[in-house]
């Protein structure tokens, strides 16, 4: 059985993933005013290729097909906006893309974070003895770009403080007799151990940002909901976005509407249209 959240959401895992749960949706509607209709469907199936396969099968396909023909559907996918293509949605929803109403909500900070994490794990064997100054400087550039977007500021500052001997040239007399180490130089193992701890803390914070990012991505989704108030909105995300610091708590269905949340990842059987 599902549960109500706030004034506009009904949460029920699996409710959208099979035709047999239609009666449960009827029960959900009883928790909202009689004139309220479900206008937002938020599901945890973003990592399926494509998502929204549940919406292109069985009774759901029959429900959405005339709405697609009437150009009354908006889709929100967990992709970078420039990466969205017609293949981001099932073929049935191809016309939604053609109408320019498939939107990617992934934040631009994540390609940088993904690169930082990849570099950390790919170089784990090098800690603490064979970390180069160039590797440290490169990490500092990436974490600086993340900080410019307003994220992980404290973690970045910890690394800035640690890295000063390797990136900030000495001044005065000290600068005459010393210079910054070359990129290929190795940092001492003691510093390498400290850097590993700082980098590890940074990676953990970056992973937490996956769901901590919701206050920063929700406004763009909300603007589209408000812009297309008379449309049905299908929003997909990884299930973690609905289980930890849930995305729906930052979104508001239009007045007179409610939203259905299904955290299920979308293990759907059957053929999609």
C-alpha positions in Angstrom: 0.0 0.0 0.0 1.2 3.4 -0.8 1.5 6.6 1.2 0.8 10.2 0.7 3.6 12.8 0.9 2.7 16.5 1.4 -0.3 17.7 -0.5 0.6 16.5 -3.9 2.4 13.1 -4.0 1.5 9.5 -3.7 4.4 7.1 -3.3 4.0 3.4 -4.0 6.8 1.2 -5.2 5.8 -0.9 -8.3 2.5 0.8 -8.8 3.3 2.0 -12.3 5.2 -1.1 -13.5 2.3 -3.5 -14.2 -1.2 -3.3 -15.5 -2.5 -5.2 -12.5 -1.8 -2.2 -10.2 -4.4 0.0 -11.8 -6.9 -0.5 -9.0 -4.2 0.7 -6.6 -4.0 4.0 -8.5 -7.8 4.3 -8.1 -7.3 3.9 -4.4 -4.5 6.6 -4.5 -6.9 9.1 -6.1 -9.2 8.8 -3.1 -6.6 10.6 -1.0 -6.9 13.7 -3.1 -9.8 16.0 -3.9 -12.3 14.6 -6.3 -11.4 17.0 -9.1 -7.6 16.3 -8.9 -6.0 14.3 -11.7 -2.6 12.6 -11.7 -0.4 14.8 -13.9 3.2 13.8 -12.9 4.6 10.3 -13.0 8.0 10.1 -11.3 9.8 6.7 -11.6 13.2 5.2 -10.7 13.9 3.6 -14.0 16.4 6.1 -15.4 19.1 3.4 -15.9 17.0 1.4 -18.2 17.7 1.9 -21.9 15.4 3.6 -22.6 13.5 4.6 -19.5 9.6 4.8 -19.4 9.3 1.4 -20.9 6.4 0.8 -18.5 4.6 3.7 -20.2 4.9 2.1 -23.6 3.3 -1.2 -22.7 -0.2 -2.5 -22.1 -2.9 -0.2 -20.7 -0.4 2.5 -20.1 0.5 2.7 -23.8 -3.2 3.0 -24.6 -3.5 5.8 -22.0 -0.5 7.8 -23.2 -0.9 7.4 -27.0 -3.7 9.9 -27.5 -1.9 12.4 -25.2 1.2 12.1 -27.3 -0.9 12.7 -30.5 -2.3 15.8 -28.8 1.2 17.0 -27.9 0.4 17.0 -24.2 3.4 15.1 -22.9 6.7 16.3 -21.4 9.5 13.9 -20.6 12.4 14.6 -18.2 15.3 12.2 -18.4 18.5 11.7 -16.3 20.9 12.9 -19.1 22.8 16.0 -19.8 20.6 18.4 -21.9 22.9 18.2 -25.0 23.0 14.4 -24.8 19.2 14.0 -25.2 18.2 12.2 -28.4 15.1 10.5 -29.8 16.5 7.3 -28.3 16.3 8.7 -24.8 12.6 7.6 -24.8 10.7 4.6 -26.1 9.7 4.8 -29.8 6.1 5.5 -28.7 7.3 8.7 -27.2 9.5 9.7 -30.2 7.0 12.5 -31.2 7.5 14.0 -27.8 11.2 14.5 -28.7 10.2 15.8 -32.1 8.0 18.4 -30.4 11.1 19.5 -28.4 9.6 18.3 -25.1 12.2 15.7 -23.9 14.5 17.5 -21.4 17.7 16.3 -19.7 18.0 17.4 -16.1 21.5 16.0 -15.2 23.7 18.8 -13.6 26.8 20.0 -15.5 29.0 19.4 -12.4 28.9 15.6 -12.7 31.2 15.1 -15.7 33.9 16.8 -13.7 33.1 14.8 -10.6 33.1 11.6 -12.6 36.5 12.4 -14.0 37.8 13.1 -10.5 36.4 9.8 -9.2 37.8 7.9 -12.2 41.2 9.3 -11.6 41.1 8.4 -8.0 40.2 4.8 -8.5 42.5 4.4 -11.5 45.5 5.6 -9.5 44.7 3.9 -6.2 47.7 1.7 -6.6 50.0 4.8 -6.7 49.1 6.0 -3.2 51.1 6.9 -1.2 54.5 6.4 -2.7 54.2 7.3 -6.4 51.9 10.3 -6.7 53.3 12.9 -9.0 53.0 16.6 -8.5 51.3 16.8 -11.9 48.6 14.5 -10.7 48.0 16.6 -7.6 47.9 19.8 -9.7 45.4 18.2 -12.2 43.1 17.2 -9.3 43.3 20.7 -7.9 42.2 22.2 -11.3 39.1 19.8 -11.4 38.1 20.4 -7.8 38.5 24.1 -8.4 36.0 23.9 -11.3 33.6 22.1 -9.1 34.0 24.7 -6.4 33.3 27.5 -9.0 29.9 25.9 -9.4 29.3 26.2 -5.7 29.9 22.6 -4.6 32.3 20.8 -2.3 33.9 24.1 -1.2 35.3 22.9 2.1 36.8 19.7 0.6 38.4 21.8 -2.2 39.8 24.3 0.3 41.4 21.4 2.3 43.2 20.3 -0.8 44.2 23.9 -1.7 45.8 24.2 1.7 47.6 20.9 1.5 48.9 21.6 -2.1 50.4 25.1 -1.5 54.0 23.9 -1.4 53.5 22.3 -4.8 51.5 25.0 -6.6 52.4 28.4 -5.0 55.8 29.8 -5.8 57.8 31.1 -2.9 58.6 34.8 -2.8 61.5 37.0 -1.7 64.8 35.4 -0.8 63.3 31.9 -0.5 62.1 32.1 -4.1 65.7 32.8 -5.3 67.0 29.5 -3.9 64.0 27.3 -4.6 61.5 26.7 -7.3 58.3 24.7 -7.8 58.8 21.0 -8.4 58.2 19.7 -11.9 55.0 17.9 -12.8 56.9 14.5 -13.0 58.3 14.9 -9.5 56.9 12.6 -6.8 55.5 14.0 -3.6 57.0 12.5 -0.4 55.2 9.3 0.8 54.1 11.1 4.0 52.4 13.8 1.9 51.1 11.1 -0.4 49.3 9.5 2.5 47.7 12.8 3.5 46.7 13.5 0.0 45.1 10.1 -0.3 43.0 10.8 2.8 41.9 14.2 1.4 41.1 12.8 -2.0 39.2 9.9 -0.5 37.1 12.4 1.6 36.5 14.4 -1.6 35.3 11.3 -3.5 32.9 10.4 -0.6 31.5 13.9 -0.6 31.1 13.7 -4.4 29.1 10.5 -4.1 26.8 12.1 -1.5 26.2 15.0 -3.9 24.5 12.6 -6.3 21.4 12.9 -4.1 22.4 16.1 -2.4 22.1 17.9 -5.7 18.3 17.8 -5.7 17.8 21.4 -4.5 19.9 22.5 -7.5 18.2 20.5 -10.2 14.6 20.7 -9.0 14.1 24.4 -9.9 14.7 23.7 -13.6 12.3 20.7 -13.6 9.8 22.8 -11.7 10.0 25.6 -14.3 9.0 23.1 -17.0 6.2 21.8 -14.9 4.9 25.3 -14.4 5.4 26.2 -18.1 3.5 23.2 -19.3 0.8 23.1 -16.6 -1.7 21.4 -18.8 0.7 18.6 -19.9 1.3 15.2 -18.4 4.9 15.0 -17.1 7.0 11.8 -17.0 10.1 12.2 -14.9 12.7 9.5 -14.6 15.7 9.2 -12.3 17.8 6.5 -10.7 16.0 4.9 -7.7 18.5 6.4 -5.2 17.1 9.8 -6.1 13.7 8.7 -4.8 15.0 6.8 -1.7 17.6 9.2 -0.3 16.7 12.9 0.1 13.9 12.2 -2.4 13.6 14.4 -5.4 9.9 14.7 -5.1 10.1 16.7 -1.9 11.6 19.6 -3.9 8.9 19.5 -6.6 5.3 20.7 -6.5 2.5 19.4 -8.9 0.3 22.2 -10.2 -2.7 23.1 -8.1 -5.5 20.8 -9.0 -3.1 17.9 -9.8 -1.2 15.3 -8.0 1.9 13.1 -8.7 2.6 9.4 -8.6 6.0 8.3 -7.4 7.2 4.7 -8.1 10.8 4.1 -6.9 10.9 0.8 -8.8 13.8 0.5 -11.2 11.6 -0.8 -13.9 12.0 -4.6 -14.2 9.3 -4.8 -16.8 8.3 -7.8 -18.8 6.7 -7.4 -22.2 7.3 -5.5 -25.4 7.3 -1.8 -25.5 5.9 0.3 -28.3 
